[in-house]
Amino acid sequence: MLATRQLLLRFQSHPSSRCCSWLSTTTAAASSSATAAAANNHHAAASNHHAATDAAVGRPRYIADNDQRSSTTTTAAAAATSNSAAAIRRDFVQYFVDRGHEHVKSSSLVPQNDPTLLFVNAGMVQFKDRFLHPRASSSGRLTSAVSVQKCMRAGGKHNDLTNVGYTPRHHTFFEMLGNFSFGGYFKETAIPLAWDYLTAHLQLPKDRLMITVYETDDESYAIWRDKIGVPESRIWRLGAADNYWSMGDGPGPCGPCTEIHFDLQNGLDARDPERYMEIWNVVFMQEQKVASSSGQLSLAPLETKCIDTGMGLERLARVLQGKASNFEIDSLASLTAATAAAASAASQASGQLATPPTAFLNIVADHVRAASFLIADGVIPSNLGRGYVLRRVIRRAAGVGLQMGLKKPFLADLVPVLLASTDPTFYPEIFARQTEICAILKQEEEVFSSALHSGVSMLNSEIDAAVQRKQAVLAPATVFRLHESHGFPIDLARIISTQRGVSFDEQAIEQMVVDNREMTRQRSRATGSAASLLTNANSKQETTQLKEAIVSCKALGLRSLSVWVRDSRIAKLFSRCS
């Protein structure tokens, strides 16, 4: 994301990039590296092969806006097929396999032997040990790889949950395309590879690609400017917040990065960051965050310089399919359409015809996909950790469904739609656990149904009262009470309130939740102390400790110890302490 607006002021025009024959320049630059040379040789052979077979296989390619408008129905249908998410996924893998990379299957969304992460949030996570110790991996020597990784960003450092539905590009679950090098090639090959795939292979227009580099990375800047031929007006230097990547807040590999952004030309001013969408991040893994005995983090060089790249499949599909939102691409549009159809049928049955908000449709599409893949990877709804995130995602989707008139469980009905757009060769696990996924979704919706209906009713009553008083803000205590007594999700309350033009102080509510949890812990300790004393008390024991424990319980709001009170003597003591 381009967060530094001042740098955008440098952008004045979009001159066409100079033609770049990257193969010859990178081959010369990388002649000292056997691995890089091998990669380039693979690339040259593969380029010749693809030149002869492109027309036959109908590989993905960018179709200019004017070409899309003038396409015949047959041409448009062919383009839609070749630019489908499934086609892009397969094409990306084959491109890098043809260039000497080994295809590595996606790992589970649940990190293996890594307590620093709640979920796998990037393609590099399964390769963490290889970045840290590329020559000591227990699974053999691997110099370069390509993968399509399932990712989840709904917790921890990378958390997009509250953005989903309200922006055209945020997801909780998404697929990350990536190529990796573990001590093989580095910047001089990684940058040209990315550029070639986008501009030569997919035929994205060069003059709509914008580049960012880390502010002190002169080497990458020079490669983009001198070898690739990108004008300086389209290369921006940004700080660590934008162009230095790490997998989380804890220890692990990290490094500066260069990002490729696509100019959406969506009518916004050239200086507006929302006009540009990051599509590919090329990370130069050359450092690692190391924790000291006191927990302090410091930077240390990696054993070997590595490459980690990541490109969101949904974003690339959006560009190639010419869509205004990620949720309009084929793999997600089928889910939003099915949800809209269900909501339309429900509204017709009730006689209350209404068009579902686009944000609600997007939330359901994203969340049913996320929940299904989480369950397929063994996560079960609960009140802790990953299970809590899954429960929150399911309940959020169920809640907006209710707002659209879907009063009965409906998420399981969307699973077949999801599977119809999912490639079983990449994700066999979701097909293998389809029955379990449907059962868990339905059960979770049914369990939540009563609390959901009463919570929505109470919230709408509070909003009605606020509107009648001409107030646009709800008292934080109102939403907190719904959350604590009915288990009503705070973010769902925000969604409903926002839709009706009312807001509340979410930060204040979150603080109430924290304070309440601390109070609960104090009560637990106090009642535990009293229970222990009562259990061990004899007929002659009426100690100061017992009295103090009971006083402490009362101070914390406990009005009864009937669970532990065994005789009238203790009951009288408890009464006298009021």
N, C-alpha and C positions, 0 to 999 in steps of 0.2 A: 504494500500500500504506500503510495506516495504521500507522506505526511508533511513534508517540508515544502510548504507552498511558496516560500521565497525562491526556491530553485526553479519552480515552474515558470517564474517570470522570464527565465532565460529562453523559454520556448517562444519563438516568433513565427516559424514556418516549418513546413515538413518537406524539405527538398529530398529528391530521390537519392537513395544510397548509391554510391559508386558500385559498378559491377565488381564482384569479388570472386575470384577463382581460389577458394580457400584451400583446395586440396594441395596445390603445388606449394603454397607458402607454408602450410603446416607440416608438410612432409620434410621441407628443408629445415624448419625450426626444430623438429622433433627427431632429427637424424641421429642424435646422440642417445635416444631412448629406443631400445628394441621393442618394448611394449607399445609405445606410441606409434612406431613405424608399422608394426603389425596391424594396429587398429586402422591406420591410414590405408594400408594395402587392402584390408578387408573392405574398407569404404569404397575404394576405387573400383574393385571388382563388382561390388554390390550395386554401385551407381550404374555401371554398364548393363548389369542384369535388369535393373528396374527400368532403365530407359527402353529396353526392348519389350518389357511385359506390362508396363503401366496401363496401357489401353485395355489389355486383356483382363487384368485383375480388377480394374476399377478402384484403385486405391484412393484413400481420402485426399481431397485437395480443396483449397480455398476457391470459392466461386464469388467473383466480384458482385457487388450489389446490382449493377446494371445487367450482368449476365443472368442473375437469378430472376430478375423481372422479365427478361426476354426469353427465358428457357421455355422449351416446349414441355408438355406434360410428361412425355417419356424421358426427356433429359433431366427434368426436375426430379422425377422418381428415382432415376439412376443415381443422381447426386445425393439424394436423401439416403439411399441405401449405402453408398460408399462412404458417406460421412456420418453414419450412425455411430453411437458410442461403442457398440460392439466392434465395428470395423476399425475404428481408431485405435481401440485397445490392442487388437491383433496386429495392426500395422506398425504401431510403435515398437512392440516387442520384436517383430520381424526385422525392422530397420536396424536395430542394434545387434540382434543375433547375426545378421549378415555382416556386421562390422566387428565380429570377434567377441561379443558379449555372451555370457551364459544366462539363459532365462531362469530366474529363481522365482518360484511360486510365492504368492502373498503369504505372509505369516498370519497368525490369529490376531484379532484385535486386542487380545489379552497379552501383554508383554510377558515373555518368558524369562524368568530369573532376573527381573529388573524392577526392584521396588521403587525406583525413582519416578515411574510413570503409572498413571491410572489406565491409560489406553495407548495403543500404538497410534501416534499422531503424525507420523511421517514415514516415507519409504525407507529411510536410513536406519530405523530402529532395529530391525532384525539383523543389520550389519554392524551394530555398535562394536562388538568385540573385534571385528575385522578392522575397523578404523583404528581402534586402540592398539591392537596387536596383529597386524596383517600377516605376519610370518609364523604366528603361533596358533592359528585357528585349528581347533580339533577336527573340523570337517574338511580339511584339505586346503590346498593353495587355490585361491580364486583371485585373479587379477582384475577382472571386469565383469559386471553383471548388469542385467536389465530386469525390472520387475514392474508389476502393477499391484500396488499395495492398498489393502483396505485400511482406511484411517478413520479415527473418531476424535473429534475435538469438542468435547462436552464436559470438560473438567480439567483442573490444573492450569498450567501456564497458557496453553492454547485452548480457549473455550469460546466457541462461537454460538452457543445455544440460544442466547437471547437475541442474537442478530437474525436468526433463521426466520425466513418468511417476510422480513421487512427490508431486505436488500436483495438484489438480483444475483448475488454470488456467494453467499455464506451457507454452509451446511454443517450439520453435526457429523454425518457420515459422508465420506467422499472417497474417490479412488485417485491415488497418486501414481502417475507415470514417472519412472526414474531410471537413469543410467548411473553406474557407479564404477569407480576405479580405486583399487586398493594397492597403492604403490606403483601403479602403471603410468598412465598418462595424467597430465595435470592441466593447467590453464590453457596452454598453447594448443591442446587438442580438444578439450572439453567445450570451450567457447565456439570454435568452428563447427563442431559436431551439432551443437544446439542450433546454430544459425542455419546450417545446411538442411537440417530436418524441417525447420519451419519455412524457409524461403525457397529452397530448391525442391524438396520432397513434397511438402504440403502446398507450396506456392503462395504463402502469405505475402502480401505486398510489403516490400522492405520499408517503404516510406511511412508505414503505419506501426512500425516497431520502435519502441523507445527503450533505452538502456539505462540502468542505474548500476553504479559500482561503489564499493566502499571508499570513503573519502580519501584514504591514503594509499589505495591500491593503484599505483601508477602502471603496473604491469598489465593488469586487465584493461585499464583505460586505453593503453597503447595498442593492445591486441584488437580491441573494438575499432579504434580509429584507423590504425595503420594497416592491419591485416584484413579485417572484415570490410572496412570502408564506410563505417557509420559516421556521419557528420558529427562534429563536436556539439552542434546545437541539439542533438538527440541523445547525448550521453551525459548523465547527471551524476555527480558525486554526492552521496548521502552518508549520514552518520551511522553509528552502531544500532540505533533503534530500528533502522530500515534495512541495512545491508551488512549485518553481522548475525549469523544464525547459530543457535544452540538448540538442542532437543528438549530442554526443560530448564528448570531453575536449579537443579542439582548438578553433580559431577557428570562429565561426559564430553564427547568430542564436539568441536565447534570451529568456526572460522568465518572469515569475510566471504561475501557472496556478490554475485552480479545477477541482476534480474532483468528479464525481458518482459516488457509491457506492451499491450496492444492498444492502439488508439481506436476507441469505439466509435469516434465521430458521431456521438449521440446528441449533438446539438448544444452540448455544454461548452463553455468558454475554454479555450486552449490552456488556461492557467488553472482550471478546476481539476483536482485529483480524481474526481469521480469519472472523468472522461477516459482514464487509462486503467486497464485491468492487467494486473500481473498474471502472466501465463506460465512463466518458467523461471525457476530459481536455481542457479548453479552455485553450489557452495564449495569453497576451497577448504576442505577439512585439513587444517595444519596445526591446530592447537587443541588442548583439552582443559576443561575445568577440573581441578584436583582439590579435594577437600582435605584440610589439615585435621589434626587430632581434635581441635577445638570447633571444627565444622566450618571454618572460614574457607572460601573458595579462592583459588589463584589459578592463573593461566600457565600452562607448560606446553612446550612443543610436542606434537605427535611424533611417534617413532618414524612414520613415513607419511608423506603428503598424499592425501586422497581426494577423490572427487565424489560429491553427493549432489544429485540433481533431483528436482521435484517439479512436476507440472500437473495441475489438477485436470483430470480427464473431463470433468463437467465444464470447466472454463474453455478448454480447447475445443470441445464439441460445440459449445455456444458460438465460438468464432467461426468454425467451419460451417455450421448450419445456419449462420446469419441470424441468430436469435437475440432478442433484447434482454433475456434473462436465462440463467442456468436452468431454471425450472421449465423452460420451454423446449429443451432438448428432448429427443425422442424417449430416452430412458426414464425421464421424470414427468414428461407431459402425459404419458399414459396413466400415471398415478394421479396427477391432478385432475385429469379428465374423468377418471373413474370415481374420484371423490366428489367432483362437481355433479356427476350424474346421480350418485346416491343422495346427495343433499337436495337436488332438484326433485327427486322422487319423494323424499320425506316432506318437503315443503308443499308439494302438490297434494299429498295425502292429508296434510293438516289444513290445507286451504290458505296457507300463508306463503304466497309466492315471493321469493327473494333471491337475489343473486349473491352467492357466497363471496366474501371478500377474498381477493387473490392471496393475501397474506395467509389466511386460514388454509387455503388449498395447498399452498407451498409448505406450510408447517406439517400438515398431515403427510404429504408426499415424502418429505425429508425424514420425518420421525418414524414412519412405518418401515422405511428402508433401514434406518439406523437400528431400530429395535429388532428387526428380523435378523440382521447380520450379527448383532450382539448375542441373541439367543442361539443362533447357529454356532457361535464360538463358545457356548457353554455358560454364558452369563444368565443368571436367574434374578427376577425382581426381588428386591429386599430393601431394607432401610439403611444399609451400609455400603460404602465404597461403590464398586462398579454396579452392583445390584440396585443401589439407590439412583444412580444416573439413569439406568434402564427404566426403572419405575417412573422417574420424573419425565422421561421422554414419552413413555406410553400415556401417562396421565395428561400431559400437555396436549398430545394429539387427540385424546378422548375428549378433553375439555373444549377445544375449538370445534370438534365434531358436534358436540351438544349445542354449541352456539349456532351451528349451521342447521340445527333441527334433527340431527342424527341421535335420537334418544336411546337407541339400542346399540349394543356392541357391533362395530363395523370394521375395525382394523384388520381382523383375520380375513375378511372378504377381499382385502386389497393384496394379500400375499400372492395369489395366483397371478395378479397383474404384474407384480414385482418380478416374479420368476420368469414371466414371458419376455422380459427385457434383460434378463441376466444370463450370462454365458456360463453354462455348466462346466466347460473345460477350465475356466478360471476359478469358479467358485462352486465346486461340487457339494460342499458342506451344507449350503443353504437348501439345496434340493433334497439332500439326505435327511434333513431335520424339518422338512416342511410341516408335517403333522404336529410335531412338538411346538413349532413356532406359532401355529394357529391356535393351539390349545392354550398356550401361555398368554398370548395376547387377549384371547376371549376371557380367560379366567381373571386376568388383571383388570380388564374393563368392567367385568361383572362385580368384582369385589369393590371397585372404586365407585361404582354407579350410584349407590345411595348417597355417599358423602359428596359426590360430584353434583348431583341434582340439588341437594339441599344447600350446598355451598354456593352454587351459581344463583339459586333463588335468593339466598340471604344477601349475597353481594349485589345483585341487581336491585334489591330493596334498598340497600344502603346508597347505591348510586342514584336511584329515583329520589330518595330523600334529599341527597346533596343537590341534585338538579333543581328540585322544588325550592330549595333555599338559595338557589343561584350560586352554588359553590362548585368550583371545578376541582377541588382537592378533597380526597377522603382522609379521615384521621388514620394515622398509622396503626393505632390500637385496633381499629375495626378489622383491617386485613390480618393483623397478627392474631387476633382472636379466631378468625376463620382458619388460619393456618394451624394453630395449636389445637383447637377443639375438633376440627373436622378433617385435618390433614390436607387442607386445600392448598395447592401449590401457589406460591407467591407470584411466580412468573405468569401463571395462568390468570391470576387476578389482575396482573398488569395488562395482559392481552385484552381481557374483557373490558377493563376500565378505559384503556386507550381507545378501543373501538367506539366507546360511548362518550368520548371527549372528556374523561375524568382521569386525574392522576393521583399518585400518592408518593410519599417519601420512602422509597424502597430501602435506602441506606438505613433509615431509622428503624424500619421493620427488621432488617437483618441484625441490627444491634440488639433489638429486643429478643430475637431468637438466641443470640449468643448469651445474653444475660440470663435468659430463662434456662438454658442448658447448664450454666454455671450454678444457678440456684438449685436445679435438680440434683446436681452432683453434691452440693452441700447438704441437701436434705437426705440424700442417700447415705452420706457418711454419718449424719446425726442419727438417723433412725437405725442405722446399722449398729452404732455404739449403744443406743438404748436397748435394742433387741438383745445384744450380747449380754448386757448387765441383767436384763430381765430373765434371760435364759439361765443364768448362773446364780440368781438371787435365792437366798434361803429365808426362812421365816423370821430371822433376826436382822436381815440385811436391809437397811434403808439408808444407803450411803449418800454422801454429798455428790459423788460422781453420778449416781443415778438421777438425782434431782437435777444436776446441771445438764445432763443429757436430755432430759425431758423438757427443760426450759429451752434448750437449744432447738429442739424439734418444734416447740410452740412458736418460737421467734421466727422460724422459717415458714410458718403458716400451717403447720400440721395440727389439726384439731382432734385427732383421735389416734390412739395406739392400740385399738381393739384387737389387732392381729396378735399382739404380744401380751396384752394384759391378761394375766391368769387368775388374779384374785382381787378382792375389793380393796386391799391395802394399797396396791399399786395404782388402782383406779382413783382412789382418794388422793394419793400423792400427785397424780397427773392433774386432777381437778384443782388442787391447791396451788399449782404452779401457773395457773392462768392469769 
